[in-house]
Amino acid sequence: MGLDEFLNRTRALGQGAWEATPDWLLYGLAGLGGLYLIWAILFVLQSRILYLTDPTRMDPAELGLQRAREGETKTSDGQTLVLWRADPVWKGAPHVLYLHGNRRALWRRARFFRMFLAAGWGFTALAHRGFNGSTGRPSEKHNVADAQHVFDALVKAGIPAQSIVVYGESLGSGTAVQLAASRPVGGVVLHAPYDSLRDIVRSRTAWLLPRMIFRERYDSIRQIQRVTAPILWIHGDHDRVIPLGRGRRLYDAATGPKYAALVKGANHFGIYTQQVFNQHIRFFAEAAARAGGDPRAQGEMSVVDPVVPEEDGRPELAAVRRKS
């Protein structure tokens, strides 16, 4: 049999098989192929889809943060990270290491940072890759490594590890949990956190996305039990970005000293108030710094705050007493 005859027979067999295949099966195979193609695209491009970067770079002094200054640090892979730094003004003050959320460059949080500075605390805000002038592209792996790099640099500069309170907002809460699980931090503030970013995305896509395609997982619930430092959990009960149930699931999984602050009537961006800072964040951060890393002292940390009645349209605040 010659080559031409072989090719002709093969073509004829293929055409016959195609014509004999039911239309429903052909449509099903085409749909399945399209689904796999979408999964492949999401696997490759998910970091560009997930992270809404903001490269806008502003000096903290331009925003009224007079005690803060801008600095830079180099990563092991040659990227440049922008930092906002301020030294404490009183001995024993906590030093907050702030890890921002998605689409939230540092300049967008200047009003909130003023509360830290007014309290006289030390303060370091890390701009993740692609934000606020930092180079490179963000990813879970890079964000965690960069946070560890900055924490280690602070300790090397003479700041006691036990006085460093890691503050993770929204997406940054996943980075904060992994940092606190790997370093002896003094305390952790989880601001509108989630149990697993991967599971949130899957639940919102009717669970059609398989687990294996996720490279950006932020499975905080798998890491939280390794955190021994005291935890402050803050969430708004009207949060539609990260539902309260998701955040509460993470809180319930924590096994160390912890307490919760529920901001009633607040959405995902309604927690940045002076009341929340005074009632919860300030108490927690300064108590964590005073504990000095002593597990016995940290184990006794708890809070009982009165419910603050709603006044002038401001959200009611409530704290849930928690003890390890």
C-alpha positions as CSV (number, residue, x, y, z in Angstrom):
1,M,0.0,0.0,0.0
2,G,1.4,3.3,-1.0
3,L,1.5,6.4,1.2
4,D,-1.2,8.2,-0.8
5,E,-3.6,5.3,-0.5
6,F,-2.9,5.0,3.2
7,L,-3.6,8.7,3.8
8,N,-6.8,8.5,1.7
9,R,-8.1,5.5,3.7
10,T,-7.2,7.2,7.0
11,R,-9.1,10.3,5.9
12,A,-12.1,8.3,4.9
13,L,-12.2,6.5,8.2
14,G,-11.9,9.7,10.1
15,Q,-14.7,11.3,8.1
16,G,-16.9,8.3,8.6
17,A,-16.3,8.3,12.4
18,W,-17.1,12.1,12.5
19,E,-20.3,11.6,10.6
20,A,-21.4,8.7,12.8
21,T,-20.7,10.6,16.1
22,P,-23.9,12.0,17.6
23,D,-24.2,15.8,17.7
24,W,-24.6,15.9,21.5
25,L,-21.3,14.1,21.9
26,L,-19.5,16.5,19.5
27,Y,-20.9,19.5,21.3
28,G,-20.0,17.9,24.7
29,L,-16.4,17.3,23.6
30,A,-16.1,20.8,22.2
31,G,-17.4,22.3,25.5
32,L,-15.1,20.1,27.5
33,G,-12.1,21.2,25.3
34,G,-13.2,24.9,25.8
35,L,-13.4,24.4,29.6
36,Y,-9.9,22.9,29.7
37,L,-8.6,25.8,27.6
38,I,-10.1,28.3,30.1
39,W,-8.5,26.4,33.0
40,A,-5.2,26.5,31.3
41,I,-5.4,30.3,30.7
42,L,-6.4,30.8,34.3
43,F,-3.5,28.7,35.5
44,V,-1.0,30.7,33.5
45,L,-2.5,34.2,33.9
46,Q,-4.1,34.1,37.4
47,S,-1.6,36.4,39.0
48,R,-2.3,39.1,36.5
49,I,-6.0,38.5,36.9
50,L,-5.9,38.4,40.7
51,Y,-3.6,41.4,41.6
52,L,-5.0,44.8,40.8
53,T,-1.7,46.7,41.2
54,D,-1.3,50.4,41.7
55,P,2.2,51.7,40.9
56,T,1.4,55.3,42.0
57,R,4.2,56.5,44.2
58,M,3.8,59.2,46.7
59,D,6.1,60.4,49.6
60,P,4.4,60.0,53.0
61,A,5.3,63.7,53.8
62,E,3.1,64.8,50.9
63,L,0.2,63.1,52.7
64,G,0.7,64.7,56.1
65,L,2.7,61.8,57.6
66,Q,5.4,64.0,58.9
67,R,7.1,61.5,61.1
68,A,7.2,58.8,58.4
69,R,9.9,58.6,55.7
70,E,10.2,56.6,52.5
71,G,12.9,53.9,52.1
72,E,13.8,51.0,49.9
73,T,15.1,47.5,50.3
74,K,16.5,45.0,47.8
75,T,15.2,41.4,47.6
76,S,17.3,38.4,47.0
77,D,16.0,38.2,43.4
78,G,17.0,41.8,42.6
79,Q,13.6,43.6,43.1
80,T,13.3,46.9,44.9
81,L,10.6,47.2,47.6
82,V,9.3,50.6,48.8
83,L,8.8,51.0,52.6
84,W,7.3,53.7,54.7
85,R,9.0,53.9,58.1
86,A,8.6,55.7,61.4
87,D,10.5,55.2,64.6
88,P,8.5,55.0,67.9
89,V,8.4,58.1,70.2
90,W,8.1,56.2,73.5
91,K,10.0,53.3,75.0
92,G,8.1,50.0,74.7
93,A,5.8,51.1,71.9
94,P,4.8,48.4,69.4
95,H,6.2,48.5,65.9
96,V,3.5,47.8,63.4
97,L,4.5,45.9,60.2
98,Y,1.6,46.7,57.8
99,L,0.8,44.4,54.9
100,H,-1.8,46.0,52.5
101,G,-4.7,44.5,50.6
102,N,-5.3,44.3,46.9
103,R,-5.6,47.5,44.9
104,R,-4.6,49.4,48.0
105,A,-1.3,51.2,47.6
106,L,0.1,52.8,50.7
107,W,-1.0,56.3,49.8
108,R,-4.6,55.1,50.0
109,R,-4.2,54.3,53.7
110,A,-2.5,57.6,54.8
111,R,-5.5,58.5,57.0
112,F,-5.3,55.2,58.8
113,F,-1.6,55.4,59.2
114,R,-2.0,58.7,61.0
115,M,-3.6,56.9,63.9
116,F,-0.5,54.7,64.3
117,L,1.8,57.7,64.2
118,A,-0.4,59.7,66.6
119,A,-0.2,56.9,69.1
120,G,3.6,57.2,69.0
121,W,4.2,53.7,67.6
122,G,6.9,52.5,65.4
123,F,5.6,51.8,61.9
124,T,6.7,50.0,58.7
125,A,4.4,49.7,55.7
126,L,5.6,47.4,52.9
127,A,4.5,48.1,49.4
128,H,4.2,44.8,47.7
129,R,5.6,44.2,44.2
130,G,3.8,46.3,41.6
131,F,2.4,48.7,44.3
132,N,3.5,52.2,45.3
133,G,6.7,52.1,43.3
134,S,7.9,48.6,44.2
135,T,9.2,46.7,41.2
136,G,8.3,43.2,40.0
137,R,5.0,41.3,40.0
138,P,3.2,40.2,43.1
139,S,2.5,36.6,43.9
140,E,1.7,34.6,47.1
141,K,5.3,33.2,47.1
142,H,6.9,36.6,46.6
143,N,4.6,38.5,49.1
144,V,5.3,36.0,51.9
145,A,9.1,36.0,51.2
146,D,9.1,39.8,51.0
147,A,7.3,40.2,54.3
148,Q,9.7,37.8,55.9
149,H,12.6,39.7,54.4
150,V,11.3,43.0,55.9
151,F,10.6,41.4,59.3
152,D,14.2,40.0,59.5
153,A,15.6,43.4,58.5
154,L,13.7,45.1,61.3
155,V,15.0,42.6,63.8
156,K,18.5,43.0,62.5
157,A,18.2,46.8,62.9
158,G,17.5,46.3,66.6
159,I,13.8,46.2,66.9
160,P,12.7,43.3,69.3
161,A,10.8,40.7,67.4
162,Q,8.2,40.5,70.2
163,S,7.4,44.2,69.8
164,I,6.5,43.8,66.1
165,V,2.8,43.5,65.5
166,V,1.9,42.3,62.0
167,Y,-1.1,44.0,60.6
168,G,-2.6,42.2,57.6
169,E,-5.5,43.9,55.7
170,S,-7.8,41.8,53.5
171,L,-5.6,40.0,51.0
172,G,-2.6,40.9,53.1
173,S,-4.1,38.9,56.0
174,G,-3.1,35.8,54.2
175,T,0.5,37.0,54.0
176,A,0.3,38.1,57.7
177,V,-0.8,34.6,58.8
178,Q,2.1,32.9,57.0
179,L,4.6,35.4,58.3
180,A,3.4,34.9,61.9
181,A,3.5,31.2,61.4
182,S,7.2,31.4,60.5
183,R,8.5,34.2,62.7
184,P,8.3,35.0,66.5
185,V,6.1,38.1,66.1
186,G,4.6,39.9,69.1
187,G,1.0,39.9,67.8
188,V,-1.2,39.7,64.6
189,V,-4.0,41.9,63.5
190,L,-6.2,40.3,60.9
191,H,-8.3,43.0,59.3
192,A,-11.2,41.6,57.2
193,P,-9.5,38.2,56.8
194,Y,-10.5,35.1,54.9
195,D,-10.1,31.3,55.5
196,S,-8.8,30.5,52.0
197,L,-8.7,32.7,48.9
198,R,-8.8,29.7,46.7
199,D,-12.1,28.5,48.3
200,I,-13.6,31.9,48.1
201,V,-13.0,32.0,44.3
202,R,-14.2,28.5,43.8
203,S,-17.4,29.1,45.8
204,R,-18.1,32.2,43.6
205,T,-17.6,30.2,40.4
206,A,-20.0,27.4,41.4
207,W,-17.0,25.2,42.3
208,L,-16.3,24.7,38.6
209,L,-12.6,25.5,39.1
210,P,-10.5,22.5,40.2
211,R,-8.2,23.0,43.1
212,M,-5.1,22.0,41.1
213,I,-5.2,25.1,38.9
214,F,-4.7,27.5,41.8
215,R,-1.1,28.7,42.2
216,E,-2.3,31.6,44.4
217,R,-4.1,29.9,47.3
218,Y,-3.6,31.8,50.5
219,D,-4.9,28.9,52.6
220,S,-4.8,30.8,55.9
221,I,-6.9,28.2,57.6
222,R,-4.1,25.6,57.0
223,Q,-1.5,28.0,58.6
224,I,-3.4,29.6,61.5
225,Q,-2.8,26.8,63.9
226,R,0.9,27.4,63.7
227,V,0.5,31.0,64.9
228,T,1.3,31.2,68.6
229,A,1.3,35.0,69.0
230,P,-2.0,36.6,70.1
231,I,-4.4,37.5,67.4
232,L,-6.9,40.3,67.0
233,W,-9.6,39.5,64.5
234,I,-11.6,42.5,63.1
235,H,-14.5,42.2,60.6
236,G,-17.5,44.1,59.4
237,D,-20.8,42.2,59.5
238,H,-21.9,43.8,56.2
239,D,-18.7,42.8,54.3
240,R,-19.6,41.6,50.8
241,V,-16.0,41.3,49.6
242,I,-15.0,38.7,52.2
243,P,-18.2,37.4,53.9
244,L,-18.3,37.4,57.7
245,G,-18.7,33.6,57.7
246,R,-15.4,33.2,55.9
247,G,-13.5,35.4,58.3
248,R,-15.2,33.7,61.3
249,R,-14.2,30.3,60.1
250,L,-10.5,31.4,60.2
251,Y,-10.9,32.9,63.7
252,D,-12.5,29.7,65.0
253,A,-9.6,27.6,63.6
254,A,-7.0,29.7,65.6
255,T,-5.8,27.8,68.7
256,G,-3.7,30.5,70.3
257,P,-4.7,33.5,72.4
258,K,-7.2,35.6,70.4
259,Y,-10.1,38.0,70.6
260,A,-12.6,39.3,68.1
261,A,-13.9,42.7,67.3
262,L,-17.1,42.8,65.2
263,V,-17.9,46.2,63.5
264,K,-21.6,46.2,63.1
265,G,-23.0,47.9,60.0
266,A,-19.5,48.1,58.4
267,N,-18.7,46.9,54.9
268,H,-15.2,45.8,53.7
269,F,-13.9,49.4,53.9
270,G,-15.8,50.6,57.0
271,I,-13.4,49.5,59.7
272,Y,-11.0,52.5,59.3
273,T,-12.4,54.6,62.1
274,Q,-10.9,56.2,65.2
275,Q,-13.4,54.3,67.3
276,V,-12.2,51.0,66.1
277,F,-8.6,52.0,66.6
278,N,-9.1,53.2,70.1
279,Q,-11.4,50.4,71.2
280,H,-9.5,47.5,69.8
281,I,-6.4,48.0,67.8
282,R,-4.6,50.3,70.2
283,F,-5.4,48.1,73.2
284,F,-4.3,45.0,71.4
285,A,-1.0,46.2,69.9
286,E,0.2,47.8,73.1
287,A,-0.8,44.8,75.2
288,A,1.1,42.5,72.8
289,A,4.2,44.7,72.9
290,R,4.1,44.7,76.8
291,A,3.8,40.9,76.8
292,G,7.4,40.7,75.5
293,G,6.9,37.3,73.9
294,D,6.2,35.5,77.2
295,P,3.8,32.7,76.3
296,R,2.3,32.9,79.8
297,A,1.5,36.6,79.5
298,Q,0.2,36.1,76.0
299,G,-2.0,33.3,77.1
300,E,-3.7,35.5,79.6
301,M,-4.5,38.2,77.1
302,S,-8.2,38.9,76.8
303,V,-10.5,41.9,76.3
304,V,-13.9,42.9,77.5
305,D,-15.1,46.0,75.7
306,P,-18.5,47.5,76.2
307,V,-20.9,47.8,73.3
308,V,-20.6,51.4,72.1
309,P,-24.1,52.6,71.1
310,E,-24.5,54.0,67.6
311,E,-24.2,57.8,67.6
312,D,-24.3,60.3,64.8
313,G,-24.7,57.6,62.2
314,R,-21.5,55.8,63.2
315,P,-21.4,52.0,63.3
316,E,-22.0,50.3,66.6
317,L,-18.9,48.4,67.8
318,A,-19.0,45.2,69.7
319,A,-16.1,43.0,71.0
320,V,-16.3,39.4,71.8
321,R,-14.3,38.3,74.8
322,R,-11.8,35.6,73.9
323,K,-9.3,33.8,76.0
324,S,-6.9,31.0,75.1
